[in-house]
Amino acid sequence: MEGHSHHKESFVSKYIFTHDHKMISKQFLITAIVMGVTGVTMSVLFRLQLGWPGESFVILETFLGKWAPGGVLDRNAYLALVTIHGTIMVFFVLTAGLSGTFSNLLIPLQIGARDMASGFLNMLSYWFFAISCVIMIFSLFVEGGAASAGWTVYPPLSALPQAMPGSGMGMTLWLLSMTLFVVSSLLGSLNYIVTIINLRTKGLSMTRLPLTIWAFLITAIVGVLSFPVLVSAVVLLMMDRMMGTAFFLSDIFIGGEALDATGGSPILYQHLFWFLGHPEVYIVLLPALGISSEVISTNSRKPIFGYKAMIGSMMAIGFLSFIVWAHHMFVTGMNPFLGSVFVFTTLLIAIPSAVKAFNYITTLWKGNIRFTPAMLFSIALVSTFLTGGLTGIILADSALDVTVHDTYFVVGHFHIVMGLSAIFGMFSGVYHWFSKMFGRMMNTKMGYAHFWITLVCGYGVFFPMHFVGLAGAPRRYYDSSHFDFLDKVMDLQPIISTFAIIGSLAQLIFLFNFFYSIFRGQKAVQNPWKANTLEWTTPVEHIHGNWPGALPEVHRWAYDYSNPAHDEDFVLQTTPLKDGEVAH
């Protein structure tokens, strides 16, 4: 390995078909940023319609052409934008952007490994992801437009190509894209699991691992167990579309004509989809929570409170995420007793979630806090995790859920608890480990401006949606202004859209800061945050194999901050124990 560290690589082998986990993490991050810009732009375009229904906007005609004749968004185009926005943000940004970026970057560095267990499979994982992104974007331009059945693509709209314009080729490409995405996720997850279990350096027991690594490990296990179920749903759906089967179809009429499809059930698709769909929430959230654990402890200059309780809570969340999926289906006519079982398991998941929240707050309590941009985003994650989780208790109760199901209340809830929390965790990770990725520092003042505008606008967009939902406004409707009973809340829609536009523009601050700092940012020192974990013992300049010479040896856990036995307020994991010092 040492001899190989000086091997001269070509541009293609170093930057494109690379096997180096550090470069692959950058590929995932920059691809996710491109997809994030696409998804956020879509949200701005359809928020113009929702905020000011029927009004003409030059920007819509400029961006969308025939999809917005006269500057007014077409109804079918609106459904396509909503569908692809949701798909991009949930899967391509929050799932691949978080796990793909930070699992790849941090797992080998924080466990003292030269690289992933398989660099080749790691490369394949990224390229399957990149191809799935291209296919999803390409689906916007095919005849009939992109998939338009919502990001959950429920049948019969997704099962019948003739159902609507967005049920044709665009839907087929959506299904193909998601299949390739799942292949990418499985390749990555298996690699992460094997690397963490087999390649830890000497002295690094499981109870000395940083919480980031625990989060990535549990996330990978949840992904390996849940994503294949989505593939089974996609395969059966493709058979319904192309081979005349009826797994999800029964007694369907289109234009007064009865189709030859009996015996199936669209509810079966919902069971298969949500068996992935709810673990997916935690596939998105757990890496963000792991990142925040690291950032909060480092910038509080205190050991993380309740280390083993934090591990236990993540394990409990991972397990419980598999037995709560039907709380998305309380209005499908399921047996009330079965519904009560899912109410109980869903409410149960609040316990480990609360453990995490209380432990974060206790870690912050009386800490010597440094308010870096990464720290601010991590604290904001705790805030959104709490506020979004509280509305989740309402949706977990079947009797209450029936009244707000498929309304804006649900949209507000999951965007706060999952969307904002995960995005805040991702921003926190980028600001904290940017120097490790690129050898330079991001601009702190721009980071502060980015944080405060994003936080205020995030709550400004999604908090009022709860009131719109309680008034009964259904989600995904093109225009709710025709309903008299919604008159009292329609004034909130322009406010929501205004916050959405301002918040989207604020991301330009981050984009400028990110790309400018890659080339012109202040050069980083080896350990700018005075942190304990192993990645800060590697040279600033990237080398193949991470460490020159021998791998580091670990003597202590990852959170030895403000240890009275040492003069510095941080102690690297590689520091041997003093005589008489007891390991945590």
Disulfide bonds with the S-S distance in Angstrom:
none
